[in-house]
Amino acid sequence: MARRDYYHDPNAPAANSIAVAVSAFIQDEHDRILMIRRTDND
């Protein structure tokens, strides 16, 4: 099934489910930041 994102789309269909999301900022002692690339939004 193809997935489509409706970011700020006024014509988007009504939501029918809730997805849990978490954000975090991780920095080490050398001031480096851990970053990830999500596969669902690149």
Secondary structure, DSSP 8 states (H G I E B T S, - for coil): ------TT-TT---------------B-TTS-B-----TTT-
